[in-house]
Amino acid sequence: MFFKFSVGIFVAIFMIATAQPGHAEPIKIISSCKAMYQEYKDWDEYRKSFAYTYQGGEASCGFDLDDDSALQKCEETRRDNNYLSYYSKTLLPPCKIYAESPSKKTGGVIWDEASFQAASQKFMAARAAKRKAGDLKTILQELPLFMYREKLRQYVIDHEEDTHWAIASTPRKCPSQTYITWRGPDLDAAKKRALGKCDASLAKRYPDWAKYSNNECTCQLVMTDGKLVAPKKKIPGLLTTVVTMLFEQGEQSVVLRGMLEFEIGKLKPQLLRLLNPDGNLICGGKMNPSLNDDGTFSASCKALGFNAKGITQIITSGKTHSFGSGKTDQGGRFIFVTNLMPDEAAEKYPDYFGQK
């Protein structure tokens, strides 16, 4: 009995030792995944998995207690990264397990670069062929306009066989407005109605949109009778609303108008991107909005030279909007309010925006 017990202890210790970090990896972990991989290696769990994918200088990753959960987390960040790089065509291939514990492999790394590259090339070739053929399913799965708008995506699926319908939308880097028409007397009438209603909705909801965006935000036709008709680089992705920001740099308070991009109008963790009026990124991060004061946001504002974090809340009294309040890592205030025009922001929050 003593012999068997000792062997069992020896095997367990051996497996733990072989799963520990400190050995050379077969490929170099790149981008933001470096920190996450170190966190994975330092994680004091016997059973764990790390998933990874990369392409060019971009990467996505995730780790958890098992392969499926790690892959799911990696795929979530891959989707986000694919949105951000969609228009430069640097899409990430599906995630694979990079390391796991326990494992008999050196350092717990089970990555096979040759098989990853083969699967990646196959994935990219199949995606390119479907895109070239105008495959509607591929468009709905990969074009950000439909990825982040479930109702719009379902509408296209339901009406794929119909005729005389059109979707009009504001372009990228503009406040989001979309309008759909169908079953018109002819396609030209459907196009005209979609464009007219879309422009009217923009003017009604954001009458002073030009104070937030320097781009031409007149609505464009995106799809007619199931076919894309707009250049992909002009088709919007994340939902976009107007935003007014206040931040402190030293003793100076700066008020800046621009746009906020987010994934979905629901109380769930999601991307946050603050843009200046030209549509250039000011701050990028995450937010988890709430109807109470326990929602959160965190953002890296490289263009401004600081990071910021705080609380974010959806306000439903009056005109629905979100309000964020926090601090920068330099100790200054960081405030933002969305969906309100200049006079509305000044009236609702005079202490912050009343003098601007």
N, C-alpha and C positions, 0 to 999 in steps of 0.2 A: 504493500500500500504506500509505503514511504517513497519507493522508487517511482511509482506512477504519479504521485502528487508532485514530486520534484520535476519530473519530465513536463508535466502540465505547466508548472510555474515557469520553467525554462522556455517553453514554446511561446507562452504569452509575452514574456519579457522580450524574446527575440522579435516577435511581430510588432510590438510597440516600438522597439528600437529601429526596425527597418522602416517604420512609417514616419519617423521624426525627420525634420528638416536638416539642412546643413550639407546636402549633396548637390551637385551640379544638375540643373534642369536641362532637358534636351533642346528647348528653345528659350528665347529670352522673353519674359513677361514684359509687356510694354504698356505705355500710357498709364491711366489711373489705376489699372489692375495691379501695379506693383505694390501699392499700399494694401490693397485687399488681399493679395496673395500672402503678404507677410502677416496680416491679421489672421488669415486661415491657418498658417503654420503655427502661430502663437496660440491658437484656440485650444483650450484644454479639454478636448473631446476625443475619445478613442475612435469612435465611428464618425467619419466626416468625409465630404467630397467637395472638390473645387472644379467648377466648369469654366470654360474659356473659349473665346474665339477672337480672331484678329484678321485684319486686312490692311495692308499699307501701314499707316501710322495710327490706326484706330483699333480699339479693342473693347470687348465687353466680358464680364465675368460675374460669378456669384458662387457662394458656398453655403452648405447646409449639412444636415445630419445624414442625408442620403443622396444618391445620384439624381433621382427625379426632382427633388426639391432644389438642388443646386442648379440643375439645368433650367428649371422654371425661372429662377431668379436671374440667371444669365440671359435667358431669352427676353425677359422684361427689359433689361438694360440694352440688349441688342436692338429691340424695337425702337427705344428712345434714340439711340445713336444712329440708327438707320434713318430716322426722321431728320436729325440734324445734318446728316451728310447726304440726304437723298438727292439733292439737286446737283451735287458734285459727282454722283454715281459711284461713290465709294461705299458700297453696301457690305455689311458683314455677313459671312456665311453662318449657318446654324452652329450652335455651341456644342462642344464635346467635353467629356470629362478629362481634366488635365491631371488631377492627383486625387488620391483617396487613401483613407486609413480605416482599417488595417490593410496592408499590401506587402507583397513579397518583393515589389520593385524597389530599387534604390531610391530612398527619399520619398517613397510613396507615389512617385510620378509614373503615370501609365500612358502619357501622351505619345501618340504615334504621328509624327509630323507628315510622313508620306501618305498615310491614309487620310489625314485631315486635308492635305492639299488636293488629293484625288477627289474627295467628297466636295470640297469647296469649288473646284473647277467644274464638276458635274452640276452642282447647284447653280452656279453663275451662268453656265451655258444654257441650262433649261430655262432659267428666268429670262435671259436675253432673247431666246427664241419665242417665248410666250409674249413678251413685250412687243417684239417686232411684228408678231401676228395680230396684235391688238386684242389679246385674250382678255375678256371682260373680267373674269374671275381674278386674274393676276392684277389687273388695274385696281380692283376693289380691295384687294389684300395689301397692295404695296403703295398706292398713291395716298399720301397723307391726308388729302381732303376727305377720303372715304374711311381711312383707318380710324380717324378720331370722331367720326359722325355716324353712329350706328343707324339712326333713322334714315339718313340720306343713303347710306349703303343698302339698306333693306328696300328702300323705294326703287333703286335701280334694279335690284334683283327681281322685285315684283313686276316691274314694267319693262323688262328686257325685250319682250316680244311685241310691245305696243309701238305705235308710231305717233308722230306729232307731239313729242314732248321735249322739253329743254330745261337745263339747269344753268342758272346764271349766278355768279358769285363775284364779290370784290376780289381784287388780286392779292397776292402776298404783300406783307408789310402794310396792311390796311385793316381797319376795323372789320370784323367778320359780318357779312350779310350774304345770305343765300336764298334764292327763290326758285321754285319748281313750277312749271306749267305742264299740263298734259291734256290729251284729247281735244286739241284745238282743231279748227276747220282745216288747217294746213300747218306745215312746219314753220313757215315764215311767221305766221301769226303767233305760234308758240314761242318762237325766239323773241319777238318784239315784246310780248307780254312779260316774259321772264326778265328781260333786261329792264323794262320800265318799272316793274314791281320791286326789283332788287334795288334800283337807284332810289326809288321812293322810300323804301324801308331804311336805307342808309341815311337819307336826309332827315327822316323823322326821328330815328334813334340817336344819331350822332350829328346834329345840325352844324356843329363846329369842328367836324373831324379834321379839317385842314389845319387846325391849330396843334394837332397831335401827330400828323403824318405829312411828310413832304412829298409823298408819292402820289401818283395819279390813281385815285380810288374809284373811278367810274366802273360800274359792274361790267363783267365780261361773260360771254358764253363759255361754259366749261364742257358741257356734254349735250349732244342732241341725238335722240333716238339710239342711245347706247354707245355713241362714238365720241371720243375726246376730240374737241375742236380748239382747245386753248393750248398754247405752248406750256409744257410741263413746268418750266421755271417760273411761270406766272400763276400757277394754280396754288391756292393756299393750302396750308397743312394744319398746324395747331390753330385752335380758336384764338381770336385776337380781339381785345377790347382796348379802349383808351385808358391811359393811366397818368396820374399826376403824382410826382415824387418830390419829397423834400429830404435832403440829406445835409449833414454838417461836415465840413472839412475845415479843421482848425476852428477859428471863430466865425467863419462864414457859413450862412445857411443858403443853400441853393435849391430853387424850385425848378423842376424840369418836367416838361410834358413829353409823352411818347406813347408807347403801346406795350401791353402785356400779353404774352402768348401763354396759353395753358391748354391742357388736353381735353378736358370735359367739364361741363357745368354740374358736377356732382361733388359731394363731400367725400373725397377719396384722395390719397396721396398721388401727386402728379407733378409733371414738369412745370417750371416757372421760368419765363424768359422775359426780361425787361429790355425793350428796344428804345433807341432814340428816334426822333422824327424821321430820320433817313432810313430807319429799319435796321440799324447796326446794333449788335448786342452790347448792352451795358452790364447787365447782371444775369447770371444763369444759375439755376439751382432747383430746389424742390419746395413744394408747399403742400400742406395738409389742412385745407380750410374747414371751418366749423361754424355752426350757428351761434356758438358761445365764444368765450374768450380763451378757449384752450386749443385753437388751431395754431399751426406753426408754419414758419417759412425759414429757409436758409438760402443764401445766395452768395456766389463769388462775383464780385464786381471789379474785374481786372481793369476795365476801362477807367474806373474811378479810383483805383488803388486801395480798395479795402474789401473786406467781407462783411456781410450783415446777416443778422438773424433776429427773430422775434415772433410775435403772435400775428395771426391773420384770421379775420372774422367776416362772415357773410352777413351784411346788414339788410334786412328785409323791410324795415320801416321806410316809407317813401319809395324812392327809386332804388331798386335792388342794386347793391354794389358790394365790393369787398374792400376792407380796410386793413392795412398792415402797419404794425408799429413795432419798432425794435431798435437795436443799437448796432453800430459798426464795431469792428475789432479795434478801432481807434478811439472808441468812447463817444462818438457823435450819434445824434438821433438819425433814424432812417424811417421815413413815413411814406406810405403810398396809398392811393385810393383809386379804384377803377370804375369805369362805366359812367362817370359823371362829367358833364361839361364844365368849363371854367367857373361859370356863375353858380352852378350847383355845388361844386367842390368848395367854393368860398363860403357859401351860405351854410353848408353842412359842417364844415370844419374851419371856422374863421381863424382859430388860433394858428393854424398851419398855412392856410391858403387864402386868407381873407385880404391880404395886402398885395396879392399878385394878380 
